[in-house]
Every structure is written in structure tokens, then in C-alpha cells.
Amino acid sequence: MRNRRASLMLAVLSVATLTGCGITIPADPDGTLDRVTDGTLRVGVSQSDPWTVTEGTGQPQGTEVDLVEAFAAHLDADIEWTAGGESDLVQALEAGDLDLVVGGFTDATPWESKAAVTQPYAESTAPDGGTARHVMLAPLGENAFLVELEHFLLDGEAER
Amino acid sequence: MSADRRRFGHTELPARQEDALRAAIRIEWATLVFLAVTIALVYLVLGNSQAMKAAWIEDLLSLAPPIAFLVAARIVQRAPNRERPYGYHRSVGVGHLVAGVALFAMGAYLVIDSISGLISGEHPPIGSVELFGEVIWLGWLMMGVMALTIPLPIYFGRRKMALARELHDKVLFADADMNKADWQTAVGSIVGVAGIGVGLWWADSAAALFIASSIVWDGTKNLRGAVRDLMDSRARTFDDGEPLPVEDRIIDTLRARRWIADVGVRLRDQGHVLHAEVFVVPRRNRLTLDDLIEARDECIALDWKIADAVIVPVDELPEEVGGAPRDRQSERNR
């Protein structure tokens, strides 16, 4: 009994103190949001027309590219684009060489265990007639960055 | 439940134990309802979190002991018959084994899951969730749901522990341990998610590992107890702590009889009730049937748990019930 109360108190206290110290909740273990803000957002992009178009001009285009540009503007960040295949991009995300990967991913993505999948921010009709719910991929465990991105995507700015 | 008296096979329960049994059946049904609600609720906030998935699998496992208890409580009422001369009491032992395995599996799963998370440096992602039009951090919701699942298991566990003592019911005891495991993992998840919230990726796995070790210990204790009982080891208290005191009481009571020189007892825990083999060494060479019947009835009257007592007159006590070491009875040719 005493033990349980003690651990509950400890949990409440530690959350309370840490919030008092000005740590935001959730926080990034590797500080992605801090680094990106007023810095550089390293984005991987794989071809998935009309969400992302990398072929041709050299400069990526598409609705998701526009969204990422708006998000970067929201953070006062410059964007460094890396075009490539999904597999390579997710690997780079896991290694910490990218901060964000876009490419028409849906919430049925098989990359769930290698990347943090955002909440679906838009819906479209999938080729099989079902509903495709669109997501982006962020680094695993960088929860402040993930939540900031999701806030941006869900709070109206991304309505279509 | 019908109004007829509950019994364990031929054993009529004293009023106190009968009430305890009814209360135990009620509380196990309540546990099942509670678990069904929790399982549904946790499933809804699962998200992509591996930690919450683990919590959900644990909830599924904690269904096993209440179900084992309810099945055993039903079967155990049947009276012994020609095919089942020892009755159906052992269904409790089987239920105890099932509950022990579930508890152990839960602990082991949690240990392996959290150690592999720590070794591979898994950074659990916990994103946002939209709740009533507000976008909030899913972690808050997880902690809230987990906090809701704490108070009832604490209450269930304490009640079941008291009832297990009253009924000498080891399935109930194992289930009380399971309830303890449930609320402790919920506290662990809260601490873990809070830790993730402040940027400690390892917090969830570390908290789970800390709690899992105590679950593995409880599982091992129950498994060992169940196997011991199924192997007819010396009967022990409901928590597999001490040898049952009734063993000594039988010996003391019968030793007080004038015609008895020495007594040895072999008790086997059938589940709830005990079968007693009482070896007596008479002082004289002639015994009457009345002597034996009186001795038997006196044993049975000592404790409601003694369902069956046989009095075996012998010239010397067998070694395993306190006699002097010598040849085994079966090895003698006399």
C-alpha cells in the first residue's frame, strides 16, 4: 500500500517539477524540434503523384511538398530535400540523417516499427475504392517534433 | 445462484465458507466485467504504441485466472462416483496451474519485451490524438486511462486474498496476485509514459522491467505451488507458505487417546479439501471397530477442510510420517 502511494506521488511530483523547470511535454530525447526551429529541416521525399512529384524539374512539387514548405515556414526553417526510394529514406530517418519523410504514405504503412507515423491529416479514395488516410513519417520517439507536426497538420492549416 | 447449499463434492460447507464462496463467485464475475471494459478501452487508445499493446496483451492474460476459478468452482461441486472415487476437487489444482502459467507468462512476456526494447534502443513514439475537437498529446490520455484501471484491481486483489484464506482456495490466491500485477503494471505504464513525456526514451521499458520481475516471482511461486499440490506434496496453507497446522492438530488430538501410542499423518491437498491418511500405532494388540470410527470422526470434526480421513493401524509408523528410518513397508517380505 505504502509503496503504491509512494510511486504515484513520485510520478506526480517528477512530472510537476520537470514541468516547472520549463521542459515541454512531450520532449524530444534527441532534440529534433529545437534543432530544426530556426535551422534546417531535412526532408526525404519519394515519388507519389499527386502528393509528391520529384521527377522532372529537380525541385519537388505536390500537395505534401506544399504542406512541408508551410510547416518549415511555421518553424522558420530552411528545407533540405533528399529524393529517393522509401526504403532508403526510412533508413536515413532511422539513422537520424532525416527529420521527416513524405511520399503519399497512408496509415496502413508497413514502416510503423521504423518510423513514428503521424495522425492521418487527409483522406482520399484508394485505388481499391476504400479510404486512404494520409500520414507522414517522423523519427521514432522524437515526440515534441511529432506533436508539433501533428498540431500543424490537424489544426486547420492543412484542411483541404 | 440457486438457494441450495453449495458444497465441495461430499463436503458440506460451514455457513462462513459458503458465504465466502458466494462472495468469491460474485467478485470473479465482477472482475470479468471489469476486464472486458478495460480491454475494450485500452484497445481504443492503443495507437501505435508498443507499450500499450503490451498492456493490452496482459489484460487478455489476466482473464485466465477468473475463468479458471469459475470453471473449477462449478466442477468441484460434483460428488465422487465410481469413476472418480476421489471426487472432482483436483479441478482447483488444475485451475491453480492455469492461473500460475498465465501469471508467469505475463511476467516473462513483459521482461522479454522490455529488455529487447532497452537493448535495441527503441524510442517509443507517442503522438497526438484528437479528443472532442482538441488535439492533445496521446500520453495524457494513456496516463488517464491507466489511472482509471488502478483502484478496482487493488480492491479486487485484497478481497480475493481474504476469501482465498477463508476458502483455502489457491486459484483465488493466484488471481489476487494477478490483480496486484495488473495495478502495478498500470502504475509502471504511467511512470513510463510520463518519463517518455520528459524525453527519457528508456523510461517505459525500465519501469516495465522493474515491475515484471515481481510478476515473474509471483508466477513462479504459484506455478511451484500448483505443481507441488498436483504431486501430492505435504499440504500447505493457501499461500503455499507453511505446512497446514491441522496436521499437528490431528496428531495431538489422537495422541491424547489412551489406546494410541503413536500417530503419523499424510495429508494431501485435493483443492479446497484434504484427504487424510492417519497411521496409528495401538498400545494393545486388540482394537475395536468403535475405536477406529471414533478416531476417524474426531479427525473429520477438527476442520471443515478434512473431507476424507482413513485410519490405518500399523505396528510402526512409516518413515515419511515421522517413523524411524528403516525398510519401506512395500519392500518387506514378512
Interface residues (C-beta under 8 A of the other chain):
Chain A: R4 S7 L8 L10 A11 S14 V15 L18 I23 I25 P26 A27 D28 P29 D30 E112 A116 V117 T118 Q119 A138 P139 L140 G141 E142 N143 A144 L146 V147 E150 H151 L154 D155
Chain B: N48 E122 H123 P124 P125 I126 G127 S128 V129 E130 V135 W137 G139 I154 W183 Q184 V187 I190 V191 A194 I196 G197 V198 G199 L200 W201
